[in-house]
Amino acid sequence: MEQLKRGLATAVAGLLVLLVVLLGIVCAFDPGPVGAREPLPEWVSIQPAQDCSQGCWRIADAYYLPQEESNGLHHLFGRSQDIGGAYIVAPMTLAWSDGSATANTKLPPDWGDHALWDCFFPDQGEIGGYSGWIGERANSDVISGMGLPYCHHVTYWVTWRWNPGGEIPTPTPTIGTLPYSVHLPLIRR
C-alpha cells in the first residue's frame, strides 16, 4: 500500500511539472493582454491592400516587443480572423529581397510564425528587410520594415481580419501607424 501511495505521489508530481512546462510554452508564445505591448516602431510601415474590391485582409492589431520583452525570440507572429473576428487558419507570407516563405497562421493559443534574421541599424537610416501579408499580396495590408534592429532579438505580432471589400484604398504607405483607425492599446506590466 505504501508503494502505491509513493507511486501515485510521483505520478501527480510529474503531471504538475508537465502542466507547468506546457503553460510556460503557451505563455512564451502568446503575450496576449498581459505582455508589454509597444506601438510599431518608426521603421515599420503598413501599406494598405492594393485591391479590396472583392475583399481583403486588413491589419486589425499590430504591436512590437523589444529585446527586453521578446524572451530571445526573433519572429513575425501572425493570426488571421474572419469578418466576425473568429480566428481562422490562412497562409502568411514573409518576403525579403531575394526570396519568401509561407506558413499558415494558427488558432489561439498558438501563432503562425516566421523567424527573422536580418540585422539593420535605424540610426543609419536603415529599415528591416522583411515584409509580411496574408493570402495574395495585392489583397492584403502589408507590414514592411521588420527585422532585427542593431541585431537585437525582437518580435512583431500582427492580426489580420478579413474585410468583405467594396473599397479600393489609395495605397499610401504610412510610417509607424496604421492607415486607418484601429485601437492599439499599450499595456505595461
Contacts in CASP RR format, 6 or more apart in sequence:
PFRMAT RR
TARGET T0000
AUTHOR 0000-0000-0000
METHOD contacts of the structure
MODEL  1
MEQLKRGLATAVAGLLVLLVVLLGIVCAFDPGPVGAREPLPEWVSIQPAQ
DCSQGCWRIADAYYLPQEESNGLHHLFGRSQDIGGAYIVAPMTLAWSDGS
ATANTKLPPDWGDHALWDCFFPDQGEIGGYSGWIGERANSDVISGMGLPY
CHHVTYWVTWRWNPGGEIPTPTPTIGTLPYSVHLPLIRR
26 109 0 8 1.000
28 71 0 8 1.000
28 73 0 8 1.000
29 77 0 8 1.000
29 109 0 8 1.000
29 110 0 8 1.000
29 111 0 8 1.000
29 113 0 8 1.000
30 108 0 8 1.000
30 109 0 8 1.000
30 110 0 8 1.000
30 111 0 8 1.000
31 37 0 8 1.000
31 65 0 8 1.000
31 69 0 8 1.000
31 157 0 8 1.000
33 187 0 8 1.000
34 187 0 8 1.000
34 189 0 8 1.000
35 65 0 8 1.000
35 69 0 8 1.000
35 187 0 8 1.000
35 189 0 8 1.000
36 65 0 8 1.000
36 69 0 8 1.000
36 187 0 8 1.000
36 188 0 8 1.000
36 189 0 8 1.000
37 63 0 8 1.000
37 64 0 8 1.000
37 65 0 8 1.000
37 157 0 8 1.000
37 184 0 8 1.000
37 185 0 8 1.000
37 186 0 8 1.000
37 187 0 8 1.000
38 63 0 8 1.000
38 64 0 8 1.000
38 65 0 8 1.000
38 66 0 8 1.000
38 69 0 8 1.000
38 186 0 8 1.000
39 63 0 8 1.000
39 64 0 8 1.000
39 176 0 8 1.000
39 177 0 8 1.000
39 184 0 8 1.000
39 186 0 8 1.000
40 46 0 8 1.000
40 62 0 8 1.000
40 63 0 8 1.000
40 64 0 8 1.000
40 143 0 8 1.000
40 156 0 8 1.000
40 176 0 8 1.000
40 177 0 8 1.000
41 64 0 8 1.000
41 122 0 8 1.000
41 149 0 8 1.000
41 176 0 8 1.000
42 122 0 8 1.000
42 175 0 8 1.000
42 176 0 8 1.000
43 120 0 8 1.000
43 122 0 8 1.000
43 126 0 8 1.000
43 127 0 8 1.000
43 128 0 8 1.000
43 145 0 8 1.000
43 149 0 8 1.000
43 175 0 8 1.000
43 176 0 8 1.000
44 64 0 8 1.000
44 127 0 8 1.000
44 143 0 8 1.000
44 144 0 8 1.000
44 145 0 8 1.000
44 146 0 8 1.000
44 156 0 8 1.000
44 175 0 8 1.000
44 176 0 8 1.000
45 143 0 8 1.000
45 144 0 8 1.000
45 145 0 8 1.000
45 173 0 8 1.000
45 174 0 8 1.000
45 175 0 8 1.000
45 176 0 8 1.000
46 59 0 8 1.000
46 62 0 8 1.000
46 141 0 8 1.000
46 142 0 8 1.000
46 143 0 8 1.000
46 144 0 8 1.000
46 173 0 8 1.000
46 174 0 8 1.000
46 176 0 8 1.000
46 177 0 8 1.000
46 178 0 8 1.000
46 179 0 8 1.000
47 141 0 8 1.000
47 142 0 8 1.000
47 144 0 8 1.000
47 171 0 8 1.000
47 173 0 8 1.000
48 141 0 8 1.000
48 169 0 8 1.000
48 170 0 8 1.000
48 171 0 8 1.000
48 172 0 8 1.000
48 179 0 8 1.000
48 180 0 8 1.000
49 56 0 8 1.000
49 57 0 8 1.000
49 58 0 8 1.000
49 138 0 8 1.000
49 139 0 8 1.000
49 140 0 8 1.000
49 141 0 8 1.000
49 142 0 8 1.000
49 169 0 8 1.000
49 171 0 8 1.000
50 137 0 8 1.000
50 138 0 8 1.000
50 139 0 8 1.000
50 171 0 8 1.000
51 138 0 8 1.000
51 139 0 8 1.000
51 168 0 8 1.000
52 58 0 8 1.000
52 139 0 8 1.000
52 163 0 8 1.000
52 165 0 8 1.000
52 166 0 8 1.000
52 167 0 8 1.000
52 168 0 8 1.000
52 169 0 8 1.000
53 165 0 8 1.000
53 166 0 8 1.000
53 167 0 8 1.000
53 168 0 8 1.000
54 139 0 8 1.000
54 165 0 8 1.000
54 166 0 8 1.000
55 139 0 8 1.000
55 162 0 8 1.000
55 163 0 8 1.000
55 164 0 8 1.000
55 165 0 8 1.000
55 166 0 8 1.000
56 139 0 8 1.000
56 140 0 8 1.000
56 141 0 8 1.000
56 162 0 8 1.000
56 163 0 8 1.000
56 165 0 8 1.000
57 80 0 8 1.000
57 90 0 8 1.000
57 133 0 8 1.000
57 134 0 8 1.000
57 135 0 8 1.000
57 139 0 8 1.000
57 140 0 8 1.000
57 141 0 8 1.000
57 160 0 8 1.000
57 161 0 8 1.000
57 162 0 8 1.000
57 163 0 8 1.000
58 141 0 8 1.000
58 160 0 8 1.000
58 161 0 8 1.000
58 162 0 8 1.000
58 163 0 8 1.000
58 180 0 8 1.000
59 141 0 8 1.000
59 143 0 8 1.000
59 158 0 8 1.000
59 159 0 8 1.000
59 160 0 8 1.000
59 161 0 8 1.000
59 178 0 8 1.000
59 182 0 8 1.000
60 81 0 8 1.000
60 85 0 8 1.000
60 159 0 8 1.000
60 160 0 8 1.000
60 161 0 8 1.000
60 182 0 8 1.000
61 157 0 8 1.000
61 158 0 8 1.000
61 159 0 8 1.000
61 182 0 8 1.000
61 184 0 8 1.000
62 143 0 8 1.000
62 156 0 8 1.000
62 157 0 8 1.000
62 158 0 8 1.000
62 159 0 8 1.000
62 178 0 8 1.000
62 182 0 8 1.000
62 184 0 8 1.000
63 156 0 8 1.000
63 157 0 8 1.000
63 184 0 8 1.000
64 154 0 8 1.000
64 155 0 8 1.000
64 156 0 8 1.000
64 157 0 8 1.000
65 154 0 8 1.000
65 155 0 8 1.000
65 157 0 8 1.000
66 152 0 8 1.000
66 154 0 8 1.000
67 152 0 8 1.000
67 153 0 8 1.000
67 154 0 8 1.000
70 153 0 8 1.000
70 154 0 8 1.000
70 155 0 8 1.000
72 153 0 8 1.000
73 153 0 8 1.000
73 155 0 8 1.000
74 115 0 8 1.000
74 116 0 8 1.000
74 117 0 8 1.000
74 147 0 8 1.000
74 148 0 8 1.000
74 153 0 8 1.000
74 154 0 8 1.000
74 155 0 8 1.000
75 113 0 8 1.000
75 114 0 8 1.000
75 115 0 8 1.000
75 116 0 8 1.000
75 155 0 8 1.000
75 156 0 8 1.000
76 92 0 8 1.000
76 94 0 8 1.000
76 113 0 8 1.000
76 114 0 8 1.000
76 116 0 8 1.000
76 130 0 8 1.000
76 132 0 8 1.000
76 143 0 8 1.000
76 146 0 8 1.000
76 155 0 8 1.000
76 156 0 8 1.000
76 158 0 8 1.000
77 111 0 8 1.000
77 112 0 8 1.000
77 113 0 8 1.000
77 155 0 8 1.000
77 156 0 8 1.000
77 157 0 8 1.000
77 158 0 8 1.000
78 92 0 8 1.000
78 105 0 8 1.000
78 111 0 8 1.000
78 112 0 8 1.000
78 113 0 8 1.000
78 157 0 8 1.000
78 158 0 8 1.000
78 159 0 8 1.000
78 160 0 8 1.000
79 87 0 8 1.000
79 105 0 8 1.000
79 106 0 8 1.000
79 108 0 8 1.000
79 111 0 8 1.000
79 112 0 8 1.000
79 158 0 8 1.000
79 159 0 8 1.000
79 160 0 8 1.000
80 87 0 8 1.000
80 88 0 8 1.000
80 89 0 8 1.000
80 90 0 8 1.000
80 92 0 8 1.000
80 105 0 8 1.000
80 134 0 8 1.000
80 159 0 8 1.000
80 160 0 8 1.000
80 161 0 8 1.000
80 162 0 8 1.000
81 87 0 8 1.000
81 88 0 8 1.000
81 159 0 8 1.000
81 160 0 8 1.000
81 161 0 8 1.000
81 162 0 8 1.000
82 88 0 8 1.000
82 161 0 8 1.000
82 162 0 8 1.000
83 161 0 8 1.000
83 162 0 8 1.000
83 163 0 8 1.000
83 164 0 8 1.000
84 161 0 8 1.000
85 161 0 8 1.000
87 105 0 8 1.000
87 107 0 8 1.000
87 108 0 8 1.000
88 105 0 8 1.000
88 107 0 8 1.000
88 162 0 8 1.000
89 104 0 8 1.000
89 105 0 8 1.000
89 106 0 8 1.000
89 107 0 8 1.000
90 104 0 8 1.000
90 105 0 8 1.000
90 134 0 8 1.000
90 135 0 8 1.000
90 160 0 8 1.000
91 102 0 8 1.000
91 103 0 8 1.000
91 104 0 8 1.000
91 105 0 8 1.000
91 134 0 8 1.000
91 135 0 8 1.000
92 102 0 8 1.000
92 103 0 8 1.000
92 104 0 8 1.000
92 105 0 8 1.000
92 112 0 8 1.000
92 114 0 8 1.000
92 132 0 8 1.000
92 133 0 8 1.000
92 134 0 8 1.000
92 135 0 8 1.000
93 100 0 8 1.000
93 101 0 8 1.000
93 102 0 8 1.000
93 132 0 8 1.000
93 133 0 8 1.000
93 134 0 8 1.000
93 135 0 8 1.000
93 137 0 8 1.000
94 100 0 8 1.000
94 101 0 8 1.000
94 102 0 8 1.000
94 103 0 8 1.000
94 114 0 8 1.000
94 116 0 8 1.000
94 130 0 8 1.000
94 131 0 8 1.000
94 132 0 8 1.000
95 130 0 8 1.000
95 131 0 8 1.000
95 132 0 8 1.000
96 118 0 8 1.000
96 129 0 8 1.000
96 130 0 8 1.000
96 131 0 8 1.000
97 129 0 8 1.000
101 114 0 8 1.000
103 112 0 8 1.000
103 113 0 8 1.000
103 114 0 8 1.000
104 112 0 8 1.000
105 111 0 8 1.000
105 112 0 8 1.000
105 134 0 8 1.000
105 160 0 8 1.000
106 112 0 8 1.000
111 157 0 8 1.000
114 130 0 8 1.000
116 130 0 8 1.000
116 146 0 8 1.000
116 147 0 8 1.000
116 148 0 8 1.000
116 156 0 8 1.000
117 148 0 8 1.000
118 128 0 8 1.000
118 129 0 8 1.000
118 130 0 8 1.000
118 147 0 8 1.000
118 148 0 8 1.000
119 147 0 8 1.000
119 148 0 8 1.000
119 149 0 8 1.000
119 150 0 8 1.000
119 151 0 8 1.000
120 126 0 8 1.000
120 127 0 8 1.000
120 128 0 8 1.000
120 129 0 8 1.000
120 147 0 8 1.000
120 148 0 8 1.000
120 149 0 8 1.000
121 149 0 8 1.000
121 150 0 8 1.000
122 149 0 8 1.000
122 150 0 8 1.000
127 144 0 8 1.000
127 145 0 8 1.000
128 145 0 8 1.000
128 146 0 8 1.000
128 147 0 8 1.000
128 148 0 8 1.000
128 149 0 8 1.000
129 144 0 8 1.000
129 145 0 8 1.000
129 146 0 8 1.000
129 147 0 8 1.000
130 144 0 8 1.000
130 145 0 8 1.000
130 146 0 8 1.000
130 147 0 8 1.000
131 142 0 8 1.000
131 143 0 8 1.000
131 144 0 8 1.000
131 145 0 8 1.000
131 146 0 8 1.000
132 142 0 8 1.000
132 143 0 8 1.000
132 144 0 8 1.000
132 146 0 8 1.000
132 158 0 8 1.000
133 140 0 8 1.000
133 141 0 8 1.000
133 142 0 8 1.000
133 143 0 8 1.000
133 160 0 8 1.000
134 140 0 8 1.000
134 160 0 8 1.000
140 160 0 8 1.000
141 160 0 8 1.000
143 156 0 8 1.000
143 158 0 8 1.000
144 173 0 8 1.000
146 156 0 8 1.000
147 154 0 8 1.000
147 156 0 8 1.000
148 154 0 8 1.000
169 179 0 8 1.000
172 179 0 8 1.000
178 184 0 8 1.000
END
